[in-house]
Amino acid sequence: MSVTILMPVYNGATFLARSLKSIGDQTYSDWHLVVGDDASTDGSAEIVERGGLPRMTLFKNPRNIGWAQTVNLLMAKADADYVAVLHQDDWWEPEFLATMAGRLDRAPHSMLAVSAARIVHPTRPETLSGLHLGWPLEKGLSCPSSTALSLLLQRNWIRCPTVLARTELYRRYAFDESLPFACDWLMWLRAAALASVEVSPEVLANYQLHEQSQTSGLLKGNLTTIDMLRMIQVLTAEWAGHEPVKDAIRGLTIGVTYEILADAGLKVEAGDLDGAAQQLRFARAIARRPRQAVLSLAGQAAIGVLRLPVMSGLRRPITQAGRRIW
């Protein structure tokens, strides 16, 4: 089966060569790369052109339109059986395409194959993410639709570079361009509602976090929370009267609330008490569990204390205590 790789690029000169090399190093050779340069100003397009990859096509947007819209435009060029989206910051291990394509080849009932991801940050320890954390290998490779969906309602376990999808998924759904942070989570929820998911515990993809990334910018402005709240609204309308699993919207709201509380904790550690207070207000407003409401109120009270200069040294231990509680 053939694979179309879509790569949205915007000012990615720092990491782009590594991502391109990881494509060239794939042991699976039946792929075509389609790059969409989103009006970069740092020479990213030239790096792509100099990369020397075979079977590569480059398109240049006349103006910056964002990664989701760029991918949606590139999707029209996808004429393969499977599609992968690799961002400029991220990279694959050499066996990624071969392993994921093999999973889908053997599971025609599944819409996605996902691997584990290594999450890399320049100043933090590496961590792992993946659906395998909720669906361990001893249960088999195919995670049933209802189980995969229930796991994804709790949190977004799936990082974009870990996914190989059937092209038909993206023919049915586009990435929601109004949700630059949550549009991938929304896509995986929709996919899991349609079919089972093939799960690989192998770390075959690497997800790069850094302060200049779009995700970091959205987190700083609390725009990730706005995206997640709007995602709930989108699916509330989409699933009205026929939720794919029982209490799906309630479960998603609980999951989003925990994500907001976790982000509030990170903001406290970083010294952004105003941002943390705003997140806690959001969490309290949508909390579906008493514990979440209590944590929100306790967090707001703690921030009031931490604003005192003599208490600044307690930000980290208080945040860590809050994480242990929830």
C-alpha positions in Angstrom: 0.0 0.0 0.0 1.2 3.5 -0.8 1.6 6.4 1.6 1.2 10.2 1.1 3.2 12.2 3.7 1.9 15.7 4.3 4.2 18.3 5.9 3.0 21.8 6.7 6.0 24.1 7.1 6.3 27.6 8.6 9.6 29.0 9.7 10.9 25.6 10.5 14.6 26.0 9.6 15.8 25.0 13.0 14.3 21.5 12.9 13.3 20.9 9.3 16.5 19.0 8.1 16.0 16.4 10.9 12.4 15.8 9.9 13.2 15.4 6.3 16.1 13.1 7.0 13.8 10.9 9.0 11.6 10.5 6.0 14.5 9.6 3.8 15.7 7.0 6.3 12.4 5.1 6.2 12.7 1.4 5.5 9.3 1.6 3.7 9.8 3.1 0.2 6.3 3.4 -1.3 5.8 7.0 -0.2 5.4 10.5 -1.7 6.1 13.6 0.3 3.9 16.7 -0.2 5.3 19.9 1.5 3.2 23.0 2.0 5.4 26.0 2.9 3.1 28.5 4.7 4.8 31.7 3.6 8.0 31.1 5.6 10.5 33.9 6.0 13.5 31.9 7.2 14.5 29.9 4.1 12.5 26.8 5.0 11.4 26.3 1.4 15.0 26.3 0.3 15.9 23.7 2.9 13.2 21.5 1.5 14.4 21.9 -2.0 18.0 21.2 -1.0 17.0 18.1 0.9 17.3 16.0 -2.2 14.4 13.6 -1.2 13.0 11.6 -4.1 9.2 11.6 -4.7 8.7 15.1 -3.2 6.5 17.9 -4.2 6.7 21.5 -2.8 3.8 24.0 -2.7 4.2 27.5 -1.5 1.3 29.5 0.1 1.3 33.1 -1.0 0.3 34.1 2.6 0.3 32.5 6.0 -2.9 30.5 6.6 -2.0 28.2 9.5 -1.1 24.5 9.6 -4.6 23.0 9.6 -5.7 24.9 6.5 -2.4 24.0 4.8 -2.8 20.3 5.5 -6.4 20.4 4.2 -5.2 22.0 1.0 -2.4 19.4 0.6 -4.9 16.6 1.3 -6.3 17.2 -2.2 -2.9 15.9 -3.5 -3.1 12.7 -1.5 -3.7 9.9 -3.9 -2.3 7.0 -1.8 -4.0 4.4 0.4 -2.7 5.9 3.6 -1.9 9.4 4.8 0.6 10.6 7.5 1.0 14.2 8.7 4.5 15.0 9.9 5.2 18.5 11.3 8.5 20.3 10.7 9.5 19.9 14.4 8.9 16.1 14.6 10.7 13.1 13.3 10.2 9.4 12.8 12.3 6.3 13.6 13.2 4.4 10.4 10.6 1.6 11.0 7.6 4.0 11.4 6.0 3.7 8.0 6.7 0.0 7.6 5.3 -0.8 11.0 2.2 1.4 10.7 1.4 0.4 7.2 1.7 -3.3 8.1 -0.7 -2.7 11.0 -3.4 -1.2 8.7 -2.7 -3.8 5.9 -3.6 -6.6 8.4 -6.6 -4.7 9.9 -9.0 -3.5 7.2 -11.6 -2.7 9.8 -9.4 -0.1 11.5 -9.2 3.6 10.5 -6.0 4.5 12.3 -2.7 2.9 13.3 -0.8 4.8 16.1 2.5 4.2 17.8 4.0 5.5 21.0 5.7 8.9 21.0 8.8 10.2 22.7 8.0 13.8 23.8 11.2 15.9 23.7 11.6 19.3 25.4 14.9 21.2 25.6 14.7 21.7 29.4 12.5 18.9 30.6 12.9 15.1 30.9 11.7 13.0 28.0 8.3 11.4 28.5 6.2 8.9 26.5 2.7 9.3 25.2 0.4 6.9 23.3 -2.8 5.0 23.3 -0.8 1.9 24.5 -0.8 3.5 28.0 -4.6 2.8 28.1 -4.7 -0.2 25.9 -1.7 -2.5 26.8 -0.2 -5.0 24.3 -1.6 -8.0 26.1 -5.1 -7.0 25.0 -4.1 -7.3 21.4 -3.2 -4.8 18.7 -6.7 -3.7 17.7 -8.4 -1.4 20.3 -12.2 -1.6 19.7 -13.9 1.6 18.6 -15.8 2.1 21.9 -12.7 1.5 24.0 -10.5 3.8 21.9 -13.2 6.5 22.0 -13.6 6.2 25.8 -9.8 6.6 26.2 -9.7 9.6 23.9 -12.6 11.3 25.8 -10.3 11.3 28.8 -7.3 13.0 27.1 -5.6 13.3 23.8 -3.2 10.3 24.0 -2.3 10.5 20.3 0.4 12.8 19.0 0.1 13.8 15.3 3.4 12.2 14.1 2.4 8.8 15.5 -0.6 8.4 13.2 -1.0 6.6 9.9 -4.6 6.9 8.7 -6.6 5.6 5.8 -7.1 8.4 3.3 -10.8 7.9 3.5 -10.8 9.4 7.0 -9.6 12.7 5.6 -12.0 12.5 2.8 -14.8 12.3 5.3 -13.4 14.9 7.8 -11.1 17.9 7.4 -9.0 19.3 10.2 -11.1 22.0 11.8 -9.3 25.2 10.9 -10.9 27.2 13.7 -9.3 24.9 16.3 -5.5 25.1 15.7 -4.7 23.3 19.0 -7.6 20.8 19.3 -8.3 19.9 15.7 -6.1 16.8 15.9 -7.8 15.6 19.1 -11.2 16.2 17.4 -10.0 14.2 14.4 -8.9 11.2 16.5 -12.2 11.3 18.4 -14.1 11.2 15.1 -11.9 8.4 13.8 -12.4 6.3 16.9 -16.1 6.8 16.7 -16.0 5.2 13.3 -13.8 2.2 13.7 -11.2 0.4 15.8 -7.6 1.7 16.2 -4.4 -0.3 15.7 -2.1 0.4 18.7 1.6 -0.1 18.7 3.6 0.3 22.0 6.9 0.8 20.0 8.3 4.3 20.2 8.4 5.1 16.5 7.8 8.8 16.5 9.3 11.8 18.2 7.3 14.9 19.2 9.3 18.1 19.7 8.2 20.7 22.2 9.9 24.1 22.3 9.1 27.6 23.3 8.8 28.8 19.6 6.3 26.2 18.6 2.7 27.1 17.8 1.5 24.9 20.7 3.7 26.8 23.2 2.3 30.1 21.9 -1.3 28.9 22.3 -0.6 27.6 25.8 0.8 30.9 26.9 -2.3 32.7 25.8 -4.8 30.2 27.3 -6.0 29.7 23.7 -5.7 25.9 24.1 -8.5 26.1 26.6 -10.8 28.0 24.2 -10.1 25.4 21.6 -11.0 22.5 23.8 -14.2 24.2 25.0 -15.2 24.8 21.4 -14.4 21.2 20.5 -16.9 20.1 23.2 -19.5 22.4 21.5 -18.7 20.9 18.1 -19.2 17.3 19.2 -22.2 18.2 21.3 -23.9 19.3 18.1 -22.5 16.5 16.0 -23.5 13.7 18.5 -26.8 15.2 19.5 -29.2 12.3 20.2 -26.8 9.6 19.2 -23.6 9.7 21.4 -21.3 7.0 20.2 -20.7 5.8 23.8 -22.8 6.4 26.9 -22.3 9.9 28.4 -19.6 10.8 25.8 -20.0 14.5 26.1 -19.9 14.3 29.9 -16.8 12.2 29.7 -15.1 14.6 27.3 -16.0 17.5 29.5 -14.4 15.7 32.5 -11.3 15.0 30.4 -11.0 18.6 29.2 -11.4 19.9 32.8 -8.5 17.8 34.0 -6.4 19.1 31.0 -7.2 22.7 32.2 -6.3 21.9 35.8 -3.0 20.4 34.7 -2.2 23.5 32.6 -3.1 25.7 35.6 -0.5 23.8 37.6 2.2 24.3 34.9 1.4 28.0 34.9 1.8 28.2 38.7 5.2 26.5 38.4 6.2 29.0 35.7 5.1 32.0 37.8 2.1 32.9 35.6 -0.4 33.3 38.5 -2.8 35.4 36.4 -2.9 32.7 33.7 -3.4 30.0 36.2 -6.2 31.8 37.9 -8.0 32.2 34.6 -7.6 28.5 33.9 -9.0 27.6 37.3 -12.1 29.8 36.6 -12.6 27.9 33.3 -12.2 24.5 35.1 -14.7 25.5 37.9 -17.2 26.7 35.3 -17.4 23.3 33.4 -16.5 20.9 36.2 -18.7 17.7 36.2 -17.1 16.1 39.2 -17.1 17.5 42.8 -13.4 16.8 43.1 -12.7 19.0 40.1 -14.8 21.8 41.5 -13.0 21.5 44.9 -9.6 21.5 43.2 -10.5 24.6 41.2 -11.6 26.4 44.4 -8.6 25.2 46.3 -6.3 26.3 43.5 -7.8 29.8 43.4 -7.3 30.1 47.2 -3.7 28.9 46.9 -3.0 31.4 44.2 -4.2 34.2 46.5 -1.7 33.0 49.1 1.1 32.5 46.5 0.8 36.1 45.4 2.4 37.1 48.7 6.2 37.6 48.0 7.2 35.5 51.0 5.3 32.5 49.5 6.9 32.4 46.1 9.2 29.5 47.0 6.2 27.3 47.7 4.8 27.4 44.2 6.3 24.1 43.1 5.6 22.0 46.2 2.0 23.2 46.3 1.5 22.4 42.6 3.0 19.0 43.0 0.7 18.3 46.0 -2.3 19.3 43.9 -1.2 16.8 41.2 -1.0 14.0 43.7 -4.5 14.8 44.9 -6.1 14.7 41.5 
